[in-house]
Amino acid sequence: MRVLLDGLHRLYHRLGVLIREGIKFLAVGGVGYIVDVGLFNLLRYAGGEGPLYGKPLTAKVISAVIATLVTYTGNRLWTFRHRARSGVAREYALFFALNGVGLLIALTCLAISHYVLGLTSPLADNISANVVGLVLGTLFRFWSYRRWVFRELHDRVPDPVAVGD
């Protein structure tokens, strides 16, 4: 019976950590989303036809890179601060590489919608890149950041107070 209770306690703790990390990840991602979508639309449509009006993929790359800088900082300093630190250069390189995969997911959605399906309105571009692409990319990012960038500490159990901040 004691083994079962210990197992349930560990499961409860792990789920609590996962939920708290998920909520923080979404909050940081929300800020990144505002930066990404705002800059994407500014580059595409500022003043009617923005500086990158005819280049939706270029505008998306620029907005995503700036948003990545914002989200790395938020995730390292808040979401995953209780996890192992493996060096800023390593984490940053992995974060950008995995964010690049997430960006490719969003760009693929945008390219299919814009160039294959011919849906070229501002609404269509935003739905394909910033809704469909974002949801798919976010699921990939959360999983991959936890697995490869901000790894668990294996020599101790995370402090529930630090995780819950």
C-alpha positions as CSV (number, residue, x, y, z in Angstrom):
1,M,0.0,0.0,0.0
2,R,2.8,2.4,0.9
3,V,4.4,1.8,-2.6
4,L,1.1,2.7,-4.2
5,L,0.8,5.9,-2.2
6,D,4.4,6.9,-2.9
7,G,3.8,6.3,-6.6
8,L,0.6,8.4,-6.5
9,H,2.4,11.2,-4.7
10,R,5.2,11.2,-7.3
11,L,2.6,11.3,-10.1
12,Y,0.7,14.1,-8.4
13,H,3.9,16.1,-8.0
14,R,5.0,15.5,-11.6
15,L,1.6,16.5,-13.0
16,G,1.6,19.6,-10.8
17,V,5.0,20.6,-12.2
18,L,3.9,19.9,-15.7
19,I,0.7,22.0,-15.3
20,R,2.6,24.9,-13.7
21,E,5.3,24.8,-16.4
22,G,2.5,24.7,-19.1
23,I,0.7,27.7,-17.7
24,K,4.0,29.7,-17.5
25,F,5.0,28.5,-21.0
26,L,1.6,29.7,-22.4
27,A,2.0,33.1,-20.6
28,V,5.5,33.7,-22.0
29,G,4.3,32.4,-25.3
30,G,1.4,34.9,-25.2
31,V,3.9,37.8,-24.9
32,G,5.9,36.3,-27.8
33,Y,2.7,35.9,-29.8
34,I,1.9,39.6,-29.4
35,V,5.4,40.5,-30.5
36,D,5.3,38.0,-33.4
37,V,1.8,38.9,-34.7
38,G,2.2,42.6,-34.1
39,L,5.5,42.8,-36.0
40,F,4.3,40.5,-38.8
41,N,1.3,42.7,-39.4
42,L,3.3,45.9,-39.1
43,L,5.8,44.6,-41.6
44,R,3.0,43.5,-44.0
45,Y,0.3,46.1,-43.6
46,A,1.6,49.2,-41.9
47,G,0.1,52.1,-43.7
48,G,-1.9,49.8,-46.1
49,E,1.1,48.2,-47.7
50,G,4.0,47.8,-45.3
51,P,7.7,47.4,-46.1
52,L,7.3,43.7,-46.6
53,Y,3.8,43.6,-48.1
54,G,4.6,41.3,-50.9
55,K,6.9,39.1,-48.8
56,P,4.8,37.3,-46.2
57,L,7.4,34.6,-45.5
58,T,10.2,37.1,-45.0
59,A,7.9,39.1,-42.7
60,K,7.1,36.0,-40.7
61,V,10.8,35.0,-40.3
62,I,11.7,38.5,-39.0
63,S,8.8,38.6,-36.6
64,A,9.5,35.1,-35.3
65,V,13.2,35.7,-34.7
66,I,12.4,38.8,-32.6
67,A,9.7,36.9,-30.7
68,T,12.1,34.1,-30.1
69,L,14.5,36.5,-28.3
70,V,11.7,37.5,-26.1
71,T,10.4,34.0,-25.3
72,Y,13.9,32.5,-24.6
73,T,14.4,35.1,-21.9
74,G,11.0,34.5,-20.4
75,N,11.3,30.8,-20.5
76,R,14.8,30.6,-19.1
77,L,14.2,33.2,-16.3
78,W,10.7,32.1,-15.3
79,T,9.0,29.0,-16.9
80,F,12.0,26.6,-16.6
81,R,14.2,28.4,-14.0
82,H,14.1,25.4,-11.7
83,R,15.5,23.1,-14.3
84,A,19.2,22.3,-15.0
85,R,21.3,25.0,-16.5
86,S,23.5,23.7,-19.2
87,G,25.1,26.9,-20.4
88,V,23.5,29.8,-22.1
89,A,25.2,29.2,-25.5
90,R,24.0,25.5,-25.6
91,E,20.5,26.4,-24.5
92,Y,20.3,29.4,-26.8
93,A,21.5,27.4,-29.8
94,L,19.0,24.5,-29.1
95,F,16.2,27.0,-28.4
96,F,16.7,28.8,-31.7
97,A,17.1,25.5,-33.6
98,L,13.9,24.0,-32.1
99,N,12.1,27.4,-32.6
100,G,13.3,27.2,-36.2
101,V,11.4,23.9,-36.5
102,G,8.4,25.5,-35.0
103,L,8.8,28.4,-37.4
104,L,9.0,25.9,-40.3
105,I,5.7,24.5,-39.1
106,A,4.1,28.0,-39.2
107,L,5.7,28.8,-42.6
108,T,4.5,25.6,-44.1
109,C,0.9,26.4,-43.0
110,L,1.3,30.0,-44.4
111,A,2.9,28.8,-47.7
112,I,0.2,26.2,-48.3
113,S,-2.6,28.7,-47.6
114,H,-1.0,31.6,-49.4
115,Y,0.6,30.0,-52.4
116,V,-1.1,26.6,-52.9
117,L,-4.7,27.5,-51.9
118,G,-4.5,31.1,-53.1
119,L,-5.9,32.5,-49.8
120,T,-4.0,35.8,-49.8
121,S,-6.1,38.1,-47.6
122,P,-4.7,39.5,-44.3
123,L,-7.2,37.3,-42.5
124,A,-6.2,34.1,-44.3
125,D,-2.5,34.9,-43.8
126,N,-3.0,35.5,-40.1
127,I,-5.1,32.4,-39.6
128,S,-2.7,30.1,-41.4
129,A,0.5,31.5,-39.9
130,N,-0.7,32.8,-36.5
131,V,-3.4,30.4,-35.5
132,V,-3.0,27.0,-37.2
133,G,0.8,27.2,-37.5
134,L,1.1,28.7,-34.0
135,V,-0.9,25.9,-32.3
136,L,1.0,23.1,-34.1
137,G,4.4,24.9,-33.5
138,T,3.5,25.5,-29.8
139,L,2.8,21.9,-29.1
140,F,6.2,21.0,-30.7
141,R,8.0,23.7,-28.8
142,F,6.7,22.9,-25.3
143,W,7.6,19.2,-25.8
144,S,11.0,19.9,-27.3
145,Y,12.1,22.6,-24.8
146,R,11.3,20.4,-21.9
147,R,13.1,17.5,-23.5
148,W,16.3,19.1,-24.9
149,V,16.7,22.7,-23.8
150,F,15.6,23.0,-20.2
151,R,16.3,19.5,-19.0
152,E,15.2,18.1,-15.7
153,L,17.6,17.9,-12.7
154,H,18.1,14.2,-12.2
155,D,20.0,14.4,-8.9
156,R,17.2,16.1,-6.9
157,V,13.4,16.6,-6.9
158,P,12.5,20.2,-7.9
159,D,11.5,22.5,-5.0
160,P,7.7,22.8,-5.3
161,V,7.9,26.3,-4.0
162,A,10.3,27.4,-6.7
163,V,8.3,25.6,-9.4
164,G,5.1,27.2,-8.2
165,D,6.3,30.8,-8.5
